[in-house]
Amino acid sequence: MTLIQKRLTLLFLGALLGWGCQQSDDQYGEQYTVHILKSWGEILVSVINARADTPESYKSLKEALDQGIAKGYFADHDPQKMRRDYWGRDFIWEVKDGKTIRIVSMGRNGVYDNGEEDDLVVQIWRTDSGAQMSIRLPPGIRGGPK
């Protein structure tokens, strides 16, 4: 094997290893973000079901988080980690119809896709029997659509 062939082989292997690390980093980012969104959902469902607060009246995630910290809802969580997704972007807080809260991460691509494409979303809504939640996973993550 010539020196050039050895260098090309090493370059090729390095590119493959780098691509593999990127794939696992993306997957970790999505799993991390889903974990944070799930925590938000569980906290808000508990607060609503306990009739301790009306988080759907808050105008922003910052207001919800500040109020939650003041009232002790985030005692088991690092509040700083509840503000942003894995990629360092602020979560988007949406209230629809006065009863439904959506917290959205713009996902890997950083583009707000209205909760579609690669966006990750937790949705919390009130029913007659109490609050419920669902998590929307983008295609390609375990549990997401194919």
N, C-alpha and C positions, 0 to 999 in steps of 0.2 A: 504494500500500500504506500503510495507516494505521500509526501508531506501535505500536498494540496488535498488529497482524498481524506487524510486524517483530519485536517482542519474543517473540511466540509461536513464530515461525519459528526464532529464535535459541535459544529454550528447547528446542524439539524437536530441533534439530541437536545441541545440547549433550548432550541425553539419549542420542541415538544414538551419539555419539562416546564418551561415558562407558561405555555398554554394550559397545561394541566393545573398549575397553581392558580391561574386566573379563573378557571372554571370553579375550583373549590372555594376560592375567595368570594365569587359571586353567590354561590350557594350558601356560604356562611352568612353573607350579608342579608340575604333574603330570610334565612332562618332566624337570625338575630332580630331583624325588623318584625317578623311575625310574632316572635316572643314578646316584644315590647307592645305591639298592638293587642295581643291577647291579654296582656296584663291590664292595659287600658280598659278593654272590654269587660273583664272580670270585675275590676274595681267599680266601673260605672253601673254594671248590672247589680252589684251588691248594694251600692249607694241608693239606687232607684228603688230596689225591692225593699230596703229597710226604711224607705221614705225619709231618708236623712237629708236629701238635697234634690234639687231639680237641675241637673247639669245641662239639660237641653236649653236652659235660659242663658247660658254663657255664650258670649259672642266670639270667643277665641279659645284656642288650646291653652294659651298663656293664662287667660282668666280661669279656665277650668283647673289647670295645674296649680296656680297660686291659691285658689280657694281650697282645692284638695289638700295641699300642703298645710294650710292654716287649720283645716278641720281634721287633720291626721289620717287622711285616706291613703297616703303614700308612705306610711311608716315602714313598710317592708320593702320599699323600692328606693332606688337612687333617683330623685326627681330630675336631675340633670339628664339622665338617660331616657327619660320619658318625653323629652322635647323633640328629639330628632331621630331619624332613621340611621341605619348603619353607615350610609354615605354622607352623613352630616347635614342633611337637609331637614328643615323644620317640617313636622307633620302638618297636614291641612285639616282644620276643624270645620265641619259642615253640619248645620242643623236643618233638617227638612221637615216640613209640616208640623213643626213644634213638638214632635214626638220621637223623631229619629235622628240619631247622631251618627255621623260618619267621620272616622279619622283615617286619613289617606296618606300613604307614603308614595311618592312619585316613582319609586322603584329604582332599579339600576340605571335606567337611561335619564333620570332626572327630569322627565317631561310629564306634566300633569295630563293624564289621559282620561279624566273624568271617572276614575276608578276602574278603568278597563286596561287592556294591553298588559304592561308589566307592573302597573300600580298594585300595591297591597292595601287592603281596606279592612277595617273592622267596623261593623255596623251594629248599633245598639238601638233597640226600639221598645216602646211600651206596648203592652197588651193588657187586656182585662185581668189576666192572671199573673202579671208581673213583667219585668224587663227580660229581654232575650238578646242574644248576640249571634252574629255570624262573621266569619272571616273569609274574604275573597282572596284566593291565591292565584297568581298568574300561571299561565301554562309553563310546565317544566319544573315546578317545584313539587316536592312530594305532597300529594293530596290535592294539587291544583289540577285544572282541566288539562287534557292531553292536547 
